[in-house]
Every structure is written in structure tokens, then in C-alpha cells.
Amino acid sequence: MVVHKRRKFTRMRGTHTHGGGSKKKRRGAGNRGGRGMAGSGKRADQKKPTILNIYGKGYYGKSGFKRPLCVMNYVKGINVGFICDHIDGLVNKGLIKKEGDIYYVNIEELGAGKLLGSGRVEYKLYVKTSSFSKLAKEKIEAKKGRIEEYGDR
């Protein structure tokens, strides 16, 4: 069972210094040794070896950077090679339809916005997509497939 314990500062209401002794004792950042990394011996080497042993080499200095993301212009692509490599699983999941030897693929149903041309095309594909690369179109049409474009490109 959880014990509900009152916090200390509620008991200290009206006690003027809240259990901190003299007013001078809790005044300013100097009472806690400074702000941030002050007192860590960054320049004078007093505590530097100890801090490096405890926290490791990455304690001092900055490292790396945050790459700015351009979310507005990002379109997820999918390769024709990926589709051909995983075609059986995608048909079983119902993401691709098969009629005879033709596979009907809607790129948006696969969670992508653009068809890319990396990989081998081994099947006759009829692809519906909003955008595609030139190489993807060449590979699909070489296997007597077709790309149907919709929307703005």
C-alpha cells in the first residue's frame, strides 16, 4: 500500500526560512558551487581526472549536430526491385493484386509516394503512382508492363 507523505515545504509554511537556517545560507548560485559545469575543474584540472573516470571522455565539449529536417518536401520512395523481391508476401497481404501473369500495384497502398528504379524487374507490372523515375519506367516497359500516372507530378 502506498503511504501518502506530506512534502516538507507544506509543513514549513509560515516558518520564514523554510528550514534553511539563516537567510544568507541559501542565497545565490554561489551557495551551490555555481551554475552548470562551474567547479568541475574544467580549466584548473582539480577535479578533471575524477570526472573523466566517472563520466568518460564525452563529458567536456560539444559533439555532433542536429541535422535539419525538411519535412515539407519529403516523399517516401519504393524501388521496383523491392516490389519484385517481396511480391509473394505483398500479394498474400492483399497490397498487390494478381490476374494471370500481371501484377497490379498501387504505390500509395504500399505507403510510398514515388516509384524508384533500383533493382531487377522480373514480372509484368501495371503500376499506378503519382510520380516515378525515368529508370523505373524504362525497366517496367521493357517487361511489357505499364505505369499509370495520376495527380500532379
N, C-alpha and C positions, 0 to 999 in steps of 0.2 A: 504494500500500500504506500502511496506517495505521501510524504509528510509535507504539508504546506507551511513553510517557514517564512515569516515576515522578513523583508530585506532590512539591512541595517539603517539605511538612510531614513526609513519611515519612523524608526524609534528615536532618531536624532532630531526630529522636528522641534524647533524652539531651543536648541542647545547652543546656538551661536556659532560654534566652530565644527559641529558635526563630528566630534571625536578626534579631530586632527591636532589637538593641542593649541599652541599659540598661533595667532593669525599669520605670523611670519613664516611658519614652517611649511605651509602649503602654497606659498606664493611663487608664481612664475615657473618657467620651464627649467630654470637652473636647479630647482629642488629635485628634479628627476634626472639631472645629468645632461640636459639639453634636449633638442628635438632631433628626430631622425637618427642618423648614424653618429651623432656627436658623442664623444667619449669612447668610441670604439678603437681609437688609436690609429686612425687611417693614415695620418701624417707622421706621428711621432713614434710609431711602432711599439707602443707599450703593450697593447692587447692584440696586436695583429696576428702573431703566431697562434695564439689561443683561438681566435675567431676563425682562422683558416683551418685549424684542426677540427673545429666543431662543425662549421658550415661549408667548408670546401672552398675551392678557388673561385667559384662563381659569385661569392658574396660581394666583392668590390667591383665597381664599374658597371657599365651597361653592356648588354649583348643583344644582338639581333634587332629586328624591326618588324613592325606590323605591316603586312602588305595591304595597300588599299584595295578594297574590292569594288569593282564596277558592276553592281547588281543589275542595273537597268538594261545593259546591253548583252547580258549573258544568255546564250541559248545552248541548251544541252544537245550534244550531237550523239549519234549512234552510227557505228560502222556497218557496212554491208557484210563484212567478214564476221562480225559478231552475230548478226542475224542468221547467217548460213551455218555457223558453228553450233548455234543453240536452237536451231529451227524445230527439232522434235519436241524439246521442252516447251517452247513457245506455243506450238500447236496444241500440246496437251493442256496448257493453261488457258487456251482459248484466246490468246492475244493475236494469233495468226490463223487465218482460215485456209484450208487446203481443198481445192477442187481439181481432181485429176492430177496432173503434174504441175499445176500452177499454184503458187502460194500468194495469197492476198495479204498485204502488210499495210497497216495504218501506223505511221511513225508516232503519232500523238498517243495512241493506245499503249505504246511501249515506253512512254514517259520521256520522249525526246522531241526536239523541235526541228532538227536538221539531220539529213542523211549524209554520211561521210563515206569516202571511197576506199578506206583501208581494208585490206583482206581480200579473200577469194570469193567469187560468186559461183556457186555450183548448181543453183536451182533457177527455175524460171520464176521471177518475182514480178508481181504487179504491186507497185508501191504507191501509196497515197501520202503526200507530205507537203508541208508548206514551203520548205526550202531544201536544197540538195547541192552537193558539189558536182563539178563537171566530171570528175573521175568516177563518181558513183553512178552517174547517168550512163557513161560510156560502158562500164562493166555490166550494168543491168541490161542495156540494149544489146550487148554482144551475146548474151544468153537468150535473146529474143523476149526479154522482159519489157516492162513499161513503167514509166514514172508519171503519175498523175499529180499535177500541182494544183493547190488551192490556196486561196488567201493571197496576201501581199508577200512578195519575195524581197 
